[in-house]
Amino acid sequence: MQIIRINKAQATQDGAGVNISRIAGFDGKSLDPFLMIDELKSDNSSDYMAGFPPHPHRGIETFTYIRKGGFEHQDQMGNKKAIRAGDVQWMSTGRGVIHSEMPLSDAEQGMHGFQIWLNMPAKDKMRAPRYQDTTEHKAPVITTNSGAELKALAGSWQLDGQTVQSPLNDLAGNGAIADVTLPADQQITLDMSGYGKVLIYIHSGTLADTRLSATYQLELDPAHPVTLQSGAQGAGLLVLAGQPIGEKIAHMGPFVMNTQEELQQAVRDYHAGKFGSI
């Protein structure tokens, strides 16, 4: 496993005061085709109960994965869904989405989840928005003889002679995302050579060969086999892969376009009510 760079998530707030850890890559290079990895992990309801009231997006895809607790999603397309532990939700916002994500009442025992942003190529940024989740068709799981588990959240994955494909397989940049759980002192190897970008985000435990623990993110060279070795406490990892888009990025809050003029147009369209309402 060849490490290109290491980042550590920074504590910040979003929504109506939700405490999160964030890896940001709005330079269009360091995470491309991904833009941001937000982790919400807390057993203190005051960290997340204010939630994410209605807000707009344009030009990105949002990918939400819940490991513990849950949110109710609602958007102007008419979708209203409870996204609970194990569920994944994807929105390709295109020309505009208004949505909210508010904690479910039974999430008071804690919350652990992620929202990941992907950049959309310029040719798709103004297409109609799309929505999909796994509440009815769950993400498939590969379990090895050693007890390692790979949950295919998006895209197609191979491990230990098994191949699975998530119901979500149309992410921008050919994005693929998996949640890997390793028991103590266990190892798996993934062939990621078909991708141009490979990222690992540690959400629990440690990677023994790096001694890195939760909230660290690694960029790996996809030309080398990705060997993941857990420490004595095991490890939980998000593996993210995709093909870099390589386009200029103009970013302002919930909007990601290619030029400043496109950003200003997004703001005008939002204030004119062209994103709809919920």
C-alpha positions in Angstrom: 0.0 0.0 0.0 1.5 3.3 -1.2 0.4 6.4 0.8 0.4 9.6 -1.2 -0.8 12.0 1.6 -2.5 12.0 5.0 -5.1 14.4 6.2 -6.8 14.8 9.6 -10.5 15.8 9.8 -11.1 19.2 11.4 -13.9 19.9 13.9 -16.5 22.3 12.7 -20.3 23.0 12.7 -22.9 22.9 9.9 -26.6 23.0 9.6 -28.3 24.5 12.7 -25.2 23.9 14.8 -24.4 20.3 14.3 -20.9 19.3 15.4 -19.0 17.4 12.7 -15.5 16.4 11.7 -14.7 17.4 8.1 -12.2 16.6 5.4 -12.5 19.3 2.7 -11.1 19.2 -0.8 -12.7 22.2 -2.7 -9.4 22.7 -4.5 -10.7 20.2 -7.1 -7.5 18.1 -6.8 -6.9 16.5 -3.4 -10.2 14.5 -3.2 -11.4 14.7 -6.8 -14.1 13.5 -7.8 -15.0 13.9 -4.1 -15.3 17.3 -2.5 -15.9 16.7 1.2 -16.2 14.0 3.8 -18.3 15.0 6.9 -18.5 12.6 9.8 -21.1 13.0 12.6 -20.3 10.8 15.5 -21.7 11.6 19.0 -23.7 10.1 21.9 -24.6 13.6 23.0 -27.9 14.6 21.4 -27.0 18.3 21.8 -24.3 17.8 19.1 -26.9 16.9 16.4 -30.5 17.4 17.4 -30.8 20.8 15.7 -30.2 19.0 12.4 -30.1 20.5 8.9 -33.2 22.6 8.2 -34.2 23.3 4.6 -31.3 24.5 2.4 -30.4 24.4 -1.3 -27.7 22.7 -3.4 -26.6 23.0 -7.0 -23.9 21.2 -9.0 -23.0 18.4 -6.5 -24.0 15.0 -5.4 -24.7 14.3 -1.7 -24.2 10.8 -0.4 -25.4 10.1 3.1 -24.6 6.9 5.1 -26.0 6.2 8.5 -24.2 3.7 10.9 -26.1 4.6 14.1 -29.3 6.6 14.7 -31.1 8.2 11.8 -32.4 11.2 9.9 -35.6 12.1 8.1 -34.9 13.4 4.7 -37.3 15.6 2.8 -36.9 17.5 -0.5 -38.8 19.5 -3.1 -39.1 16.4 -5.4 -41.6 14.9 -3.0 -39.2 12.5 -1.3 -39.8 12.0 2.5 -37.8 9.1 3.9 -36.5 7.9 7.3 -32.8 7.0 6.7 -31.8 4.7 9.5 -28.7 2.7 10.5 -27.3 0.8 7.5 -29.2 3.0 5.0 -27.6 5.0 2.2 -29.1 8.0 0.4 -27.9 9.7 -2.8 -29.0 12.9 -4.4 -27.6 14.1 -7.7 -28.7 17.7 -7.2 -28.0 19.0 -10.7 -29.7 22.4 -11.4 -31.2 22.6 -7.9 -32.5 20.8 -4.8 -34.0 22.0 -1.6 -33.8 19.5 1.2 -33.7 19.0 4.9 -32.2 16.3 7.2 -33.6 16.2 10.7 -32.7 13.6 13.4 -35.3 11.0 14.1 -36.8 10.9 17.5 -35.3 7.5 18.3 -31.8 8.8 17.5 -31.4 10.1 21.0 -29.1 7.2 21.9 -26.5 8.5 19.6 -25.6 9.2 16.0 -22.9 8.1 13.6 -23.1 8.9 10.0 -21.4 10.5 7.0 -22.3 13.0 4.3 -20.0 12.9 1.3 -20.1 15.4 -1.5 -19.1 14.5 -5.0 -18.4 17.1 -7.8 -20.6 16.8 -10.9 -18.9 17.4 -14.3 -19.9 20.6 -16.0 -22.0 18.8 -18.6 -24.3 17.5 -15.8 -24.5 20.4 -13.4 -27.7 21.7 -14.8 -29.6 18.5 -15.5 -32.7 17.5 -13.5 -32.1 16.4 -9.9 -32.2 12.7 -9.0 -32.8 10.8 -5.8 -32.2 7.2 -4.7 -31.8 5.3 -1.4 -31.4 1.8 0.0 -34.3 1.7 2.4 -36.0 -1.1 0.4 -32.9 -2.7 -1.3 -30.2 -2.8 1.2 -26.5 -2.4 0.5 -24.9 -5.9 -0.1 -22.2 -7.2 2.2 -19.2 -9.5 1.7 -18.0 -11.4 4.8 -14.6 -13.2 4.7 -13.7 -16.4 6.6 -11.6 -14.2 9.0 -14.7 -12.2 9.9 -13.8 -9.1 7.8 -16.8 -7.3 6.3 -17.2 -5.1 3.3 -20.5 -3.3 2.8 -20.9 -2.0 -0.7 -22.5 1.4 -0.3 -22.0 2.5 -3.9 -20.5 0.8 -7.0 -19.1 -2.6 -7.5 -16.7 -4.4 -5.2 -14.6 -7.6 -5.1 -13.2 -9.2 -2.0 -12.1 -12.8 -1.2 -13.4 -14.1 -4.5 -16.8 -12.5 -4.1 -18.3 -9.7 -6.2 -21.2 -7.5 -5.1 -22.8 -4.4 -6.6 -24.7 -1.7 -4.6 -28.1 -0.5 -5.8 -26.4 2.9 -6.1 -24.1 2.7 -9.1 -24.4 5.9 -11.0 -22.4 8.3 -8.9 -20.4 11.2 -10.5 -16.9 10.3 -11.4 -17.7 6.6 -11.3 -17.7 7.0 -7.5 -17.6 3.8 -5.4 -17.8 3.7 -1.6 -17.6 0.9 0.9 -17.6 0.5 4.7 -15.0 -2.0 5.7 -15.0 -3.6 9.2 -11.9 -5.5 10.3 -11.7 -7.6 13.5 -8.6 -7.3 15.7 -5.3 -8.0 13.9 -7.0 -8.9 10.5 -6.0 -8.0 7.0 -7.7 -7.7 3.6 -6.3 -6.7 0.2 -8.3 -4.8 -2.4 -7.4 -4.3 -6.1 -8.3 -0.6 -6.8 -6.2 -0.3 -10.0 -9.3 0.5 -12.1 -9.7 3.9 -10.4 -7.7 7.1 -10.6 -8.4 8.2 -6.9 -8.5 6.0 -3.8 -9.1 7.4 -0.3 -9.4 5.7 3.1 -11.2 7.4 6.0 -10.7 5.8 9.4 -13.8 6.0 11.5 -12.9 3.6 14.3 -10.0 1.6 15.6 -6.5 1.8 14.0 -4.7 0.8 10.9 -1.8 -1.2 12.3 0.7 -0.5 9.5 0.2 3.3 9.7 -0.7 3.6 13.5 -3.3 6.1 12.4 -6.7 6.1 14.2 -10.1 7.7 13.8 -10.6 10.9 11.8 -7.5 10.4 9.7 -7.9 10.2 5.9 -5.3 8.7 3.5 -4.9 9.0 -0.2 -3.4 5.9 -1.8 -1.7 5.1 -5.1 -4.3 2.9 -6.9 -1.5 1.3 -8.9 -0.5 -0.6 -5.7 -2.7 -3.3 -4.0 -4.5 -1.7 -1.1 -3.7 -3.9 2.0 -5.6 -2.9 5.1 -4.4 -4.3 8.4 -6.2 -3.6 11.7 -4.7 -3.1 15.1 -5.6 -4.8 18.4 -8.9 -2.9 18.6 -10.0 -3.7 15.0 -10.8 -1.0 12.5 -13.7 0.6 10.7 -12.9 2.3 7.4 -14.6 4.0 4.6 -13.0 3.2 1.2 -13.8 5.8 -1.5 -12.7 5.5 -5.1 -13.5 7.3 -8.4 -12.2 8.9 -11.5 -11.0 12.5 -11.1 -13.1 15.0 -13.1 -10.3 17.5 -13.4 -12.4 20.6 -13.9 -12.1 24.1 -12.4 -14.2 24.5 -9.3 -16.0 27.6 -8.1 -17.4 27.0 -4.6 -19.7 29.1 -2.4 -21.6 27.4 0.5 -24.0 24.8 -0.9 -23.2 25.5 -4.5 -20.3 24.1 -6.6 -20.0 25.3 -10.2 -17.2 26.0 -12.6 -17.2 29.8 -12.7 -18.0 32.7 -10.4 -20.8 33.8 -12.8 -22.4 30.4 -12.5 -22.3 30.7 -8.7 -24.0 34.2 -8.8 -26.6 32.7 -11.1 -27.3 29.9 -8.7 -27.8 32.5 -5.9 -30.2 34.5 -8.1 -32.1 31.4 -9.1 -32.5 30.3 -5.5 -33.8 33.7 -4.3 -36.2 33.7 -7.3 -37.7 30.5 -6.1 -36.5 28.4 -9.0 -35.3 25.6 -6.7 -38.8 25.0 -5.4 -39.7 24.5 -1.7 -40.6 21.9 0.9 
